[in-house]
């Protein structure tokens, strides 16, 4: 599953002009993946489609 999305992710990353550190690269890629999963509906089992559930999912993923 990771390989099929690699090309699209690579296009998004190239548009950001690279990363300054591994920490920012990790956070940015993680954010891109979460937002793409939300958009595709792949994470709906975790948040049941409500906005508060989306907030809980994002805060859990980013350990906020």
PQR file with spaces between the fields and no chain letter, atoms N, CA, C, O and H, PARSE charges and radii, in Angstrom:
ATOM       1  N    UNK     1       0.818   -1.190    0.000 -0.4000 1.5000
ATOM       2  CA   UNK     1       0.000    0.000    0.000 -0.0000 2.0000
ATOM       3  C    UNK     1       0.864    1.256    0.000  0.5500 1.7000
ATOM       4  O    UNK     1       0.484    2.267   -0.592 -0.5500 1.4000
ATOM       5  N    UNK     2       2.001    1.205    0.646 -0.4000 1.5000
ATOM       6  CA   UNK     2       2.874    2.373    0.703 -0.0000 2.0000
ATOM       7  C    UNK     2       3.422    2.696   -0.685  0.5500 1.7000
ATOM       8  O    UNK     2       3.520    3.865   -1.058 -0.5500 1.4000
ATOM       9  H    UNK     2       2.309    0.384    1.127  0.4000 1.0000
ATOM      10  N    UNK     3       3.778    1.668   -1.448 -0.4000 1.5000
ATOM      11  CA   UNK     3       4.383    1.895   -2.754 -0.0000 2.0000
ATOM      12  C    UNK     3       3.439    2.577   -3.731  0.5500 1.7000
ATOM      13  O    UNK     3       3.880    3.377   -4.556 -0.5500 1.4000
ATOM      14  H    UNK     3       3.699    0.718   -1.145  0.4000 1.0000
ATOM      15  N    UNK     4       2.138    2.272   -3.652 -0.4000 1.5000
ATOM      16  CA   UNK     4       1.215    2.858   -4.623 -0.0000 2.0000
ATOM      17  C    UNK     4       1.028    4.357   -4.397  0.5500 1.7000
ATOM      18  O    UNK     4       0.699    5.075   -5.342 -0.5500 1.4000
ATOM      19  H    UNK     4       1.780    1.622   -2.982  0.4000 1.0000
ATOM      20  N    UNK     5       1.224    4.842   -3.193 -0.4000 1.5000
ATOM      21  CA   UNK     5       1.088    6.265   -2.906 -0.0000 2.0000
ATOM      22  C    UNK     5       2.419    7.008   -2.946  0.5500 1.7000
ATOM      23  O    UNK     5       2.455    8.226   -2.766 -0.5500 1.4000
ATOM      24  H    UNK     5       1.491    4.259   -2.426  0.4000 1.0000
ATOM      25  N    UNK     6       3.499    6.294   -3.177 -0.4000 1.5000
ATOM      26  CA   UNK     6       4.820    6.912   -3.111 -0.0000 2.0000
ATOM      27  C    UNK     6       4.997    8.026   -4.138  0.5500 1.7000
ATOM      28  O    UNK     6       5.575    9.067   -3.823 -0.5500 1.4000
ATOM      29  H    UNK     6       3.470    5.305   -3.323  0.4000 1.0000
ATOM      30  N    UNK     7       4.513    7.826   -5.352 -0.4000 1.5000
ATOM      31  CA   UNK     7       4.671    8.844   -6.398 -0.0000 2.0000
ATOM      32  C    UNK     7       3.958   10.136   -6.062  0.5500 1.7000
ATOM      33  O    UNK     7       4.504   11.221   -6.260 -0.5500 1.4000
ATOM      34  H    UNK     7       4.044    6.981   -5.609  0.4000 1.0000
ATOM      35  N    UNK     8       2.740   10.026   -5.555 -0.4000 1.5000
ATOM      36  CA   UNK     8       1.985   11.223   -5.180 -0.0000 2.0000
ATOM      37  C    UNK     8       2.641   11.937   -4.008  0.5500 1.7000
ATOM      38  O    UNK     8       2.719   13.165   -3.989 -0.5500 1.4000
ATOM      39  H    UNK     8       2.296    9.145   -5.395  0.4000 1.0000
ATOM      40  N    UNK     9       3.115   11.167   -3.028 -0.4000 1.5000
ATOM      41  CA   UNK     9       3.790   11.760   -1.874 -0.0000 2.0000
ATOM      42  C    UNK     9       5.079   12.451   -2.308  0.5500 1.7000
ATOM      43  O    UNK     9       5.410   13.523   -1.801 -0.5500 1.4000
ATOM      44  H    UNK     9       3.052   10.169   -3.044  0.4000 1.0000
ATOM      45  N    UNK    10       5.799   11.848   -3.234 -0.4000 1.5000
ATOM      46  CA   UNK    10       7.046   12.433   -3.721 -0.0000 2.0000
ATOM      47  C    UNK    10       6.794   13.772   -4.419  0.5500 1.7000
ATOM      48  O    UNK    10       7.581   14.707   -4.270 -0.5500 1.4000
ATOM      49  H    UNK    10       5.530   10.977   -3.645  0.4000 1.0000
ATOM      50  N    UNK    11       5.691   13.865   -5.184 -0.4000 1.5000
ATOM      51  CA   UNK    11       5.343   15.138   -5.834 -0.0000 2.0000
ATOM      52  C    UNK    11       5.054   16.218   -4.802  0.5500 1.7000
ATOM      53  O    UNK    11       5.476   17.363   -4.968 -0.5500 1.4000
ATOM      54  H    UNK    11       5.052   13.105   -5.305  0.4000 1.0000
ATOM      55  N    UNK    12       4.344   15.869   -3.745 -0.4000 1.5000
ATOM      56  CA   UNK    12       4.024   16.842   -2.695 -0.0000 2.0000
ATOM      57  C    UNK    12       5.296   17.294   -1.994  0.5500 1.7000
ATOM      58  O    UNK    12       5.471   18.483   -1.729 -0.5500 1.4000
ATOM      59  H    UNK    12       4.001   14.939   -3.610  0.4000 1.0000
ATOM      60  N    UNK    13       6.186   16.352   -1.693 -0.4000 1.5000
ATOM      61  CA   UNK    13       7.424   16.680   -0.984 -0.0000 2.0000
ATOM      62  C    UNK    13       8.329   17.541   -1.849  0.5500 1.7000
ATOM      63  O    UNK    13       8.949   18.475   -1.341 -0.5500 1.4000
ATOM      64  H    UNK    13       6.044   15.386   -1.908  0.4000 1.0000
ATOM      65  N    UNK    14       8.422   17.255   -3.138 -0.4000 1.5000
ATOM      66  CA   UNK    14       9.254   18.072   -4.020 -0.0000 2.0000
ATOM      67  C    UNK    14       8.748   19.506   -4.084  0.5500 1.7000
ATOM      68  O    UNK    14       9.540   20.433   -4.255 -0.5500 1.4000
ATOM      69  H    UNK    14       7.918   16.497   -3.551  0.4000 1.0000
ATOM      70  N    UNK    15       7.454   19.698   -3.951 -0.4000 1.5000
ATOM      71  CA   UNK    15       6.893   21.049   -3.971 -0.0000 2.0000
ATOM      72  C    UNK    15       7.272   21.839   -2.723  0.5500 1.7000
ATOM      73  O    UNK    15       7.220   23.069   -2.739 -0.5500 1.4000
ATOM      74  H    UNK    15       6.810   18.945   -3.813  0.4000 1.0000
ATOM      75  N    UNK    16       7.654   21.156   -1.640 -0.4000 1.5000
ATOM      76  CA   UNK    16       8.033   21.860   -0.409 -0.0000 2.0000
ATOM      77  C    UNK    16       9.493   22.283   -0.418  0.5500 1.7000
ATOM      78  O    UNK    16       9.946   22.937    0.521 -0.5500 1.4000
ATOM      79  H    UNK    16       7.696   20.157   -1.628  0.4000 1.0000
ATOM      80  N    UNK    17      10.230   21.929   -1.445 -0.4000 1.5000
ATOM      81  CA   UNK    17      11.650   22.285   -1.598 -0.0000 2.0000
ATOM      82  C    UNK    17      12.537   21.648   -0.543  0.5500 1.7000
ATOM      83  O    UNK    17      13.536   22.242   -0.137 -0.5500 1.4000
ATOM      84  H    UNK    17       9.861   21.397   -2.207  0.4000 1.0000
ATOM      85  N    UNK    18      12.195   20.468   -0.100 -0.4000 1.5000
ATOM      86  CA   UNK    18      13.042   19.728    0.827 -0.0000 2.0000
ATOM      87  C    UNK    18      12.794   20.080    2.281  0.5500 1.7000
ATOM      88  O    UNK    18      11.924   20.886    2.611 -0.5500 1.4000
ATOM      89  H    UNK    18      11.383   19.985   -0.430  0.4000 1.0000
ATOM      90  N    UNK    19      13.583   19.452    3.139 -0.4000 1.5000
ATOM      91  CA   UNK    19      13.428   19.636    4.579 -0.0000 2.0000
ATOM      92  C    UNK    19      14.747   20.082    5.186  0.5500 1.7000
ATOM      93  O    UNK    19      15.820   19.779    4.662 -0.5500 1.4000
ATOM      94  H    UNK    19      14.289   18.797    2.871  0.4000 1.0000
ATOM      95  N    UNK    20      14.658   20.804    6.291 -0.4000 1.5000
ATOM      96  CA   UNK    20      15.862   21.283    6.968 -0.0000 2.0000
ATOM      97  C    UNK    20      16.417   20.240    7.935  0.5500 1.7000
ATOM      98  O    UNK    20      17.626   20.184    8.155 -0.5500 1.4000
ATOM      99  H    UNK    20      13.787   21.050    6.715  0.4000 1.0000
ATOM     100  N    UNK    21      15.538   19.408    8.517 -0.4000 1.5000
ATOM     101  CA   UNK    21      16.003   18.397    9.467 -0.0000 2.0000
ATOM     102  C    UNK    21      15.116   17.163    9.381  0.5500 1.7000
ATOM     103  O    UNK    21      14.045   17.193    8.776 -0.5500 1.4000
ATOM     104  H    UNK    21      14.555   19.453    8.338  0.4000 1.0000
ATOM     105  N    UNK    22      15.574   16.084    9.990 -0.4000 1.5000
ATOM     106  CA   UNK    22      14.785   14.853   10.015 -0.0000 2.0000
ATOM     107  C    UNK    22      13.505   15.045   10.815  0.5500 1.7000
ATOM     108  O    UNK    22      12.478   14.448   10.491 -0.5500 1.4000
ATOM     109  H    UNK    22      16.445   16.059   10.482  0.4000 1.0000
ATOM     110  N    UNK    23      13.554   15.866   11.851 -0.4000 1.5000
ATOM     111  CA   UNK    23      12.370   16.105   12.683 -0.0000 2.0000
ATOM     112  C    UNK    23      11.260   16.763   11.866  0.5500 1.7000
ATOM     113  O    UNK    23      10.103   16.352   11.951 -0.5500 1.4000
ATOM     114  H    UNK    23      14.388   16.351   12.115  0.4000 1.0000
ATOM     115  N    UNK    24      11.602   17.774   11.082 -0.4000 1.5000
ATOM     116  CA   UNK    24      10.583   18.439   10.265 -0.0000 2.0000
ATOM     117  C    UNK    24      10.111   17.534    9.133  0.5500 1.7000
ATOM     118  O    UNK    24       8.937   17.564    8.764 -0.5500 1.4000
ATOM     119  H    UNK    24      12.542   18.108   11.013  0.4000 1.0000
ATOM     120  N    UNK    25      11.015   16.732    8.581 -0.4000 1.5000
ATOM     121  CA   UNK    25      10.622   15.793    7.530 -0.0000 2.0000
ATOM     122  C    UNK    25       9.627   14.783    8.071  0.5500 1.7000
ATOM     123  O    UNK    25       8.613   14.505    7.431 -0.5500 1.4000
ATOM     124  H    UNK    25      11.969   16.708    8.881  0.4000 1.0000
ATOM     125  N    UNK    26       9.907   14.233    9.241 -0.4000 1.5000
ATOM     126  CA   UNK    26       9.029   13.238    9.857 -0.0000 2.0000
ATOM     127  C    UNK    26       7.652   13.828   10.132  0.5500 1.7000
ATOM     128  O    UNK    26       6.635   13.217    9.801 -0.5500 1.4000
ATOM     129  H    UNK    26      10.731   14.459    9.761  0.4000 1.0000
ATOM     130  N    UNK    27       7.614   15.011   10.735 -0.4000 1.5000
ATOM     131  CA   UNK    27       6.337   15.641   11.078 -0.0000 2.0000
ATOM     132  C    UNK    27       5.537   15.994    9.827  0.5500 1.7000
ATOM     133  O    UNK    27       4.322   15.804    9.793 -0.5500 1.4000
ATOM     134  H    UNK    27       8.439   15.507   11.004  0.4000 1.0000
ATOM     135  N    UNK    28       6.208   16.501    8.811 -0.4000 1.5000
ATOM     136  CA   UNK    28       5.514   16.895    7.588 -0.0000 2.0000
ATOM     137  C    UNK    28       4.935   15.690    6.854  0.5500 1.7000
ATOM     138  O    UNK    28       3.780   15.711    6.429 -0.5500 1.4000
ATOM     139  H    UNK    28       7.195   16.656    8.838  0.4000 1.0000
ATOM     140  N    UNK    29       5.731   14.651    6.707 -0.4000 1.5000
ATOM     141  CA   UNK    29       5.256   13.454    6.008 -0.0000 2.0000
ATOM     142  C    UNK    29       4.129   12.796    6.786  0.5500 1.7000
ATOM     143  O    UNK    29       3.158   12.321    6.197 -0.5500 1.4000
ATOM     144  H    UNK    29       6.669   14.633    7.052  0.4000 1.0000
ATOM     145  N    UNK    30       4.253   12.767    8.097 -0.4000 1.5000
ATOM     146  CA   UNK    30       3.190   12.201    8.930 -0.0000 2.0000
ATOM     147  C    UNK    30       1.895   12.987    8.745  0.5500 1.7000
ATOM     148  O    UNK    30       0.820   12.398    8.628 -0.5500 1.4000
ATOM     149  H    UNK    30       5.042   13.153    8.575  0.4000 1.0000
ATOM     150  N    UNK    31       1.995   14.305    8.719 -0.4000 1.5000
ATOM     151  CA   UNK    31       0.817   15.145    8.514 -0.0000 2.0000
ATOM     152  C    UNK    31       0.184   14.942    7.155  0.5500 1.7000
ATOM     153  O    UNK    31      -1.040   14.881    7.032 -0.5500 1.4000
ATOM     154  H    UNK    31       2.868   14.784    8.814  0.4000 1.0000
ATOM     155  N    UNK    32       1.017   14.837    6.137 -0.4000 1.5000
ATOM     156  CA   UNK    32       0.508   14.610    4.783 -0.0000 2.0000
ATOM     157  C    UNK    32      -0.235   13.283    4.729  0.5500 1.7000
ATOM     158  O    UNK    32      -1.315   13.198    4.144 -0.5500 1.4000
ATOM     159  H    UNK    32       2.011   14.887    6.236  0.4000 1.0000
ATOM     160  N    UNK    33       0.335   12.251    5.333 -0.4000 1.5000
ATOM     161  CA   UNK    33      -0.297   10.931    5.314 -0.0000 2.0000
ATOM     162  C    UNK    33      -1.617   10.924    6.072  0.5500 1.7000
ATOM     163  O    UNK    33      -2.582   10.305    5.625 -0.5500 1.4000
ATOM     164  H    UNK    33       1.213   12.319    5.808  0.4000 1.0000
ATOM     165  N    UNK    34      -1.674   11.606    7.217 -0.4000 1.5000
ATOM     166  CA   UNK    34      -2.923   11.663    7.988 -0.0000 2.0000
ATOM     167  C    UNK    34      -4.002   12.390    7.202  0.5500 1.7000
ATOM     168  O    UNK    34      -5.138   11.922    7.135 -0.5500 1.4000
ATOM     169  H    UNK    34      -0.890   12.110    7.581  0.4000 1.0000
ATOM     170  N    UNK    35      -3.666   13.521    6.610 -0.4000 1.5000
ATOM     171  CA   UNK    35      -4.662   14.285    5.865 -0.0000 2.0000
ATOM     172  C    UNK    35      -5.145   13.512    4.634  0.5500 1.7000
ATOM     173  O    UNK    35      -6.325   13.573    4.290 -0.5500 1.4000
ATOM     174  H    UNK    35      -2.743   13.902    6.664  0.4000 1.0000
ATOM     175  N    UNK    36      -4.249   12.794    3.977 -0.4000 1.5000
ATOM     176  CA   UNK    36      -4.663   11.993    2.819 -0.0000 2.0000
ATOM     177  C    UNK    36      -5.563   10.843    3.246  0.5500 1.7000
ATOM     178  O    UNK    36      -6.520   10.514    2.546 -0.5500 1.4000
ATOM     179  H    UNK    36      -3.291   12.745    4.256  0.4000 1.0000
ATOM     180  N    UNK    37      -5.263   10.224    4.395 -0.4000 1.5000
ATOM     181  CA   UNK    37      -6.115    9.134    4.894 -0.0000 2.0000
ATOM     182  C    UNK    37      -7.496    9.660    5.263  0.5500 1.7000
ATOM     183  O    UNK    37      -8.503    9.003    4.999 -0.5500 1.4000
ATOM     184  H    UNK    37      -4.485   10.492    4.964  0.4000 1.0000
ATOM     185  N    UNK    38      -7.547   10.850    5.874 -0.4000 1.5000
ATOM     186  CA   UNK    38      -8.841   11.444    6.212 -0.0000 2.0000
ATOM     187  C    UNK    38      -9.636   11.749    4.947  0.5500 1.7000
ATOM     188  O    UNK    38     -10.837   11.486    4.885 -0.5500 1.4000
ATOM     189  H    UNK    38      -6.729   11.383    6.088  0.4000 1.0000
ATOM     190  N    UNK    39      -8.971   12.300    3.946 -0.4000 1.5000
ATOM     191  CA   UNK    39      -9.647   12.653    2.702 -0.0000 2.0000
ATOM     192  C    UNK    39     -10.179   11.417    1.983  0.5500 1.7000
ATOM     193  O    UNK    39     -11.263   11.454    1.401 -0.5500 1.4000
ATOM     194  H    UNK    39      -7.995   12.514    3.995  0.4000 1.0000
ATOM     195  N    UNK    40      -9.415   10.317    2.020 -0.4000 1.5000
ATOM     196  CA   UNK    40      -9.829    9.090    1.351 -0.0000 2.0000
ATOM     197  C    UNK    40     -10.871    8.315    2.146  0.5500 1.7000
ATOM     198  O    UNK    40     -11.495    7.395    1.616 -0.5500 1.4000
ATOM     199  H    UNK    40      -8.534   10.287    2.493  0.4000 1.0000
ATOM     200  N    UNK    41     -11.067    8.676    3.414 -0.4000 1.5000
ATOM     201  CA   UNK    41     -12.014    7.948    4.247 -0.0000 2.0000
ATOM     202  C    UNK    41     -11.430    6.695    4.866  0.5500 1.7000
ATOM     203  O    UNK    41     -12.171    5.865    5.392 -0.5500 1.4000
ATOM     204  H    UNK    41     -10.560    9.423    3.844  0.4000 1.0000
ATOM     205  N    UNK    42     -10.115    6.540    4.815 -0.4000 1.5000
ATOM     206  CA   UNK    42      -9.468    5.349    5.356 -0.0000 2.0000
ATOM     207  C    UNK    42      -9.416    5.364    6.877  0.5500 1.7000
ATOM     208  O    UNK    42      -9.258    4.309    7.491 -0.5500 1.4000
ATOM     209  H    UNK    42      -9.513    7.214    4.387  0.4000 1.0000
ATOM     210  N    UNK    43      -9.543    6.511    7.490 -0.4000 1.5000
ATOM     211  CA   UNK    43      -9.445    6.613    8.942 -0.0000 2.0000
ATOM     212  C    UNK    43     -10.814    6.742    9.587  0.5500 1.7000
ATOM     213  O    UNK    43     -10.903    7.027   10.781 -0.5500 1.4000
ATOM     214  H    UNK    43      -9.671    7.368    6.991  0.4000 1.0000
ATOM     215  N    UNK    44     -11.874    6.540    8.834 -0.4000 1.5000
ATOM     216  CA   UNK    44     -13.218    6.751    9.374 -0.0000 2.0000
ATOM     217  C    UNK    44     -13.549    5.799   10.514  0.5500 1.7000
ATOM     218  O    UNK    44     -14.392    6.121   11.352 -0.5500 1.4000
ATOM     219  H    UNK    44     -11.802    6.308    7.864  0.4000 1.0000
ATOM     220  N    UNK    45     -12.913    4.645   10.568 -0.4000 1.5000
ATOM     221  CA   UNK    45     -13.153    3.713   11.670 -0.0000 2.0000
ATOM     222  C    UNK    45     -12.648    4.278   12.989  0.5500 1.7000
ATOM     223  O    UNK    45     -13.122    3.878   14.053 -0.5500 1.4000
ATOM     224  H    UNK    45     -12.228    4.383    9.888  0.4000 1.0000
ATOM     225  N    UNK    46     -11.699    5.199   12.938 -0.4000 1.5000
ATOM     226  CA   UNK    46     -11.126    5.759   14.153 -0.0000 2.0000
ATOM     227  C    UNK    46     -11.871    6.985   14.655  0.5500 1.7000
ATOM     228  O    UNK    46     -11.847    7.270   15.852 -0.5500 1.4000
ATOM     229  H    UNK    46     -11.314    5.524   12.074  0.4000 1.0000
ATOM     230  N    UNK    47     -12.531    7.716   13.764 -0.4000 1.5000
ATOM     231  CA   UNK    47     -13.134    8.968   14.214 -0.0000 2.0000
ATOM     232  C    UNK    47     -14.624    9.081   13.924  0.5500 1.7000
ATOM     233  O    UNK    47     -15.200   10.123   14.239 -0.5500 1.4000
ATOM     234  H    UNK    47     -12.551    7.484   12.791  0.4000 1.0000
ATOM     235  N    UNK    48     -15.265    8.119   13.367 -0.4000 1.5000
ATOM     236  CA   UNK    48     -16.708    8.060   13.071 -0.0000 2.0000
ATOM     237  C    UNK    48     -17.267    9.257   12.326  0.5500 1.7000
ATOM     238  O    UNK    48     -18.467    9.515   12.420 -0.5500 1.4000
ATOM     239  H    UNK    48     -14.797    7.273   13.112  0.4000 1.0000
ATOM     240  N    UNK    49     -16.461    9.991   11.597 -0.4000 1.5000
ATOM     241  CA   UNK    49     -16.956   11.054   10.739 -0.0000 2.0000
ATOM     242  C    UNK    49     -17.302   12.364   11.410  0.5500 1.7000
ATOM     243  O    UNK    49     -17.707   13.303   10.725 -0.5500 1.4000
ATOM     244  H    UNK    49     -15.486    9.782   11.521  0.4000 1.0000
ATOM     245  N    UNK    50     -17.159   12.467   12.722 -0.4000 1.5000
ATOM     246  CA   UNK    50     -17.491   13.734   13.370 -0.0000 2.0000
ATOM     247  C    UNK    50     -16.236   14.583   13.548  0.5500 1.7000
ATOM     248  O    UNK    50     -15.140   14.034   13.668 -0.5500 1.4000
ATOM     249  H    UNK    50     -16.829   11.704   13.278  0.4000 1.0000
ATOM     250  N    UNK    51     -16.369   15.909   13.569 -0.4000 1.5000
ATOM     251  CA   UNK    51     -15.198   16.791   13.671 -0.0000 2.0000
ATOM     252  C    UNK    51     -14.390   16.581   14.950  0.5500 1.7000
ATOM     253  O    UNK    51     -13.162   16.658   14.916 -0.5500 1.4000
ATOM     254  H    UNK    51     -17.259   16.355   13.472  0.4000 1.0000
ATOM     255  N    UNK    52     -15.050   16.321   16.070 -0.4000 1.5000
ATOM     256  CA   UNK    52     -14.307   16.086   17.310 -0.0000 2.0000
ATOM     257  C    UNK    52     -13.488   14.806   17.216  0.5500 1.7000
ATOM     258  O    UNK    52     -12.384   14.730   17.754 -0.5500 1.4000
ATOM     259  H    UNK    52     -16.048   16.259   16.097  0.4000 1.0000
ATOM     260  N    UNK    53     -14.024   13.809   16.540 -0.4000 1.5000
ATOM     261  CA   UNK    53     -13.276   12.578   16.328 -0.0000 2.0000
ATOM     262  C    UNK    53     -12.043   12.802   15.470  0.5500 1.7000
ATOM     263  O    UNK    53     -10.990   12.214   15.715 -0.5500 1.4000
ATOM     264  H    UNK    53     -14.922   13.871   16.103  0.4000 1.0000
ATOM     265  N    UNK    54     -12.179   13.661   14.456 -0.4000 1.5000
ATOM     266  CA   UNK    54     -11.018   14.009   13.627 -0.0000 2.0000
ATOM     267  C    UNK    54      -9.958   14.694   14.473  0.5500 1.7000
ATOM     268  O    UNK    54      -8.768   14.415   14.328 -0.5500 1.4000
ATOM     269  H    UNK    54     -13.034   14.139   14.257  0.4000 1.0000
ATOM     270  N    UNK    55     -10.389   15.594   15.359 -0.4000 1.5000
ATOM     271  CA   UNK    55      -9.435   16.281   16.235 -0.0000 2.0000
ATOM     272  C    UNK    55      -8.729   15.280   17.145  0.5500 1.7000
ATOM     273  O    UNK    55      -7.521   15.383   17.358 -0.5500 1.4000
ATOM     274  H    UNK    55     -11.356   15.820   15.477  0.4000 1.0000
ATOM     275  N    UNK    56      -9.471   14.313   17.684 -0.4000 1.5000
ATOM     276  CA   UNK    56      -8.859   13.297   18.540 -0.0000 2.0000
ATOM     277  C    UNK    56      -7.856   12.461   17.757  0.5500 1.7000
ATOM     278  O    UNK    56      -6.775   12.152   18.257 -0.5500 1.4000
ATOM     279  H    UNK    56     -10.453   14.229   17.512  0.4000 1.0000
ATOM     280  N    UNK    57      -8.213   12.096   16.534 -0.4000 1.5000
ATOM     281  CA   UNK    57      -7.313   11.301   15.705 -0.0000 2.0000
ATOM     282  C    UNK    57      -6.024   12.057   15.417  0.5500 1.7000
ATOM     283  O    UNK    57      -4.934   11.505   15.572 -0.5500 1.4000
ATOM     284  H    UNK    57      -9.092   12.347   16.128  0.4000 1.0000
ATOM     285  N    UNK    58      -6.135   13.302   15.003 -0.4000 1.5000
ATOM     286  CA   UNK    58      -4.949   14.099   14.684 -0.0000 2.0000
ATOM     287  C    UNK    58      -4.096   14.312   15.925  0.5500 1.7000
ATOM     288  O    UNK    58      -2.871   14.220   15.850 -0.5500 1.4000
ATOM     289  H    UNK    58      -7.020   13.750   14.877  0.4000 1.0000
ATOM     290  N    UNK    59      -4.721   14.595   17.073 -0.4000 1.5000
ATOM     291  CA   UNK    59      -3.938   14.803   18.291 -0.0000 2.0000
ATOM     292  C    UNK    59      -3.262   13.511   18.730  0.5500 1.7000
ATOM     293  O    UNK    59      -2.161   13.550   19.279 -0.5500 1.4000
ATOM     294  H    UNK    59      -5.717   14.669   17.135  0.4000 1.0000
ATOM     295  N    UNK    60      -3.904   12.365   18.499 -0.4000 1.5000
ATOM     296  CA   UNK    60      -3.292   11.084   18.852 -0.0000 2.0000
ATOM     297  C    UNK    60      -2.107   10.790   17.942  0.5500 1.7000
ATOM     298  O    UNK    60      -1.064   10.327   18.404 -0.5500 1.4000
ATOM     299  H    UNK    60      -4.799   12.333   18.053  0.4000 1.0000
ATOM     300  N    UNK    61      -2.265   11.057   16.659 -0.4000 1.5000
ATOM     301  CA   UNK    61      -1.186   10.773   15.708 -0.0000 2.0000
ATOM     302  C    UNK    61       0.018   11.670   15.974  0.5500 1.7000
ATOM     303  O    UNK    61       1.160   11.216   15.920 -0.5500 1.4000
ATOM     304  H    UNK    61      -3.112   11.433   16.283  0.4000 1.0000
ATOM     305  N    UNK    62      -0.241   12.942   16.261 -0.4000 1.5000
ATOM     306  CA   UNK    62       0.854   13.884   16.475 -0.0000 2.0000
ATOM     307  C    UNK    62       1.254   14.005   17.930  0.5500 1.7000
ATOM     308  O    UNK    62       2.086   14.842   18.281 -0.5500 1.4000
ATOM     309  H    UNK    62      -1.169   13.311   16.304  0.4000 1.0000
ATOM     310  N    UNK    63       0.657   13.162   18.797 -0.4000 1.5000
ATOM     311  CA   UNK    63       0.996   13.115   20.222 -0.0000 2.0000
ATOM     312  C    UNK    63       0.928   14.482   20.865  0.5500 1.7000
ATOM     313  O    UNK    63       1.866   14.906   21.541 -0.5500 1.4000
ATOM     314  H    UNK    63      -0.019   12.482   18.512  0.4000 1.0000
ATOM     315  N    UNK    64      -0.182   15.175   20.657 -0.4000 1.5000
ATOM     316  CA   UNK    64      -0.366   16.513   21.215 -0.0000 2.0000
ATOM     317  C    UNK    64      -0.985   16.435   22.584  0.5500 1.7000
ATOM     318  O    UNK    64      -1.218   17.465   23.216 -0.5500 1.4000
ATOM     319  H    UNK    64      -0.944   14.831   20.108  0.4000 1.0000
